[in-house]
Amino acid sequence: MAVEEAERARRARNSDRAWHLAVAVVLGSAAVRLALSGLIPLFPDETYYWDWSRRPAASYFDHPPGIAGLIGFGTALFGHTRVGVRFGALVLGLLGSLAAIATARRLDSAGAALRAALVLAVLPMAAVGLLLATPDAPLLSALAVSMWALVRALEGEPGTPLEIGWWCVSGLALGAAMLSKYTAVLLPAGAALGFALDPRLRRRLLTPGPWIGVGLALAAFAPVLMWNAERGWPSFVFQLRHGLGSGGTGAAARVLGGVSRELEFLGGQLSLVSPILWALLALATARALRDGLQGRGDARKTVLAAIALLVFLTFALSSLRRRVEPNWPAPAYVAGVVLLATAAMREAGRRWLTWGLWLGAALVAVVFAQALVPLLPIDARRDPVAQAHGWESLAAATGDVRAHLLASGCPAVHIATNRYQEASELAFHLPDHPTVSALNIGRRSNQYALWPGFEDTAKPRDCLVFVDIDDPGARRIAEELESGFGALAEIGHAQRRRGGRVTADYRLCSFTDWSGKPLVSGSGRQPPPRSR
């Protein structure tokens, strides 16, 4: 008896040690992301969402309001700085990581929690996605919490207060995910698939708990639905076309384009997850699904595996029709990491996991190093990291033109660009954070098309500084704008650079003495919201 008690005490100490180490890995990863958040410049999408945060709303053109609220929280604490913009995402990234390792511990052991923490630390998609202020950070974090509560709910007897309580927690977390990104709807769909696949879970669909959770999620999402309904459903139309619209025109073009996009999609997954870890995640998911179909193993894992499978297949099929961004299937890996961490492994599997962790760590180190210093021989104009650099110099050149126009007698000087990237970056980097318009001529519509633009806020005789990518299209736009003003002046060229390498060329023009006429036709401006 004494030997058994000593053995139990030893196992308890080892379990506590593994759990504390798992938490330390998560905290250490969060500390690294916090340090990098102040060193890596803001990407255009981040400043775009920052501009949203200055005009709070129930929803926005591209996404629900979650990321705007997070950025508003961070900038209220740390001002309009890199850390301020990213702080909310960093906090939720920490919370989501803790939820993921807690789920692994619940399904298996503290050792599994440690494995989950290590995988999350070296998974490039997580390391980068939980650093940047994009909708992925709150989405993934809320989904991790929702899955944790879902696992707890599946442990309870259906219909009991405790089980329903966990369904409520899962539903509220799902609502937070839906307020972050529309793809959160794939989680309940995947859970329902898991219930249908595993014969031990099918009766769960007839109990009130899951439906109460879904009802709470929909209630949290209701303001987004109301915002869209008042405006003719712009977000839903955009996202459906963006993600599921058709590609090529002819049958042959569609087939070839679909194959090309599918290969690009798979390549993106291997690069953002790392090849070894991606294979291990896929195997762990397949094993959990196989066990669930046979009615054996852990039924909770069946649900997580069905979520991972549905999310991944949705975007894999979508890539046959439209280009899919590599980060879109990220919710699949929230469940996949837990399944990998809790999978039973033989010696060969443990060796592959070790190699996968080292490869992932190397990839993350290269990504972060490239973000700080341009080490890789990549053309600066094609380097994704370089797109965050050089905006200060473009903002300085724009500010100089504005100051000159004000000194020359312009009643007011407005700033406009043709893309949301330049509009948001200039608004962020100009010292007074002015309102900058995006005309969207020949570009996809976005939130700037719903906000008041130059024509809505300017008065006759006002002046305009127009900044655009230096290409033939910019010259045509400038010529068309000229008809509404008394004079056009070509200020010249400006560049964005990273180090000594040019990342983009720009044309700067000034327009004086606006006549009050509409600027251009087909600018992507949207009609005012319709009341219903």
Buried (B, 14 or more C-beta within 10 A) or exposed (E): EEEEEEEEEEEEEEBEEBBEBBBEBBBEBBEBBBEBBEEBBBBBBBBBBBBBBBEEBBBBBBBBBBBBBBBBBBBEEBEBBBBBBBBBBBBBBBBBBBBBBBBBBBBBBBBBBBBBBBBBBBBBBBBBBBBBBBBBBBBBBBBBBBBBBBBBBBEBEBEEEEBBBBBBBBBBBBBBBBBBBBBBBBBBBBBBBBBEBBBBBEEBEEBEBBEBBBBBBBEBBEBBBEBBEBBEBBBBEBBEEBBEEEBBEEEEEBEEBBEBBBEBBBEBBBBBBBBBBBBBBBBBBBBBBEBBEEEEBBBBBBBBBBBBBBBBBBBBBBBBBBBBEBBBBBBBBBBBBBBBBBBEBEEEBEEBBEEBBEBBBEBBEEBBEBBEEBEEEBEBEEBEBBBBBBBBBBBEBBBBBBEBBEEEEBEBBBBBBBBBBBBBBBBBBBEEBBBBBBBBBEBBBBBBBBBEBBBEEBEEBBBBBBBBBBEEBBBEBBEBBEEBBEEBBEBEEBBBBBEEBEBBBBBBBBBBBBEEEEBBEEBBBBEEEEEE
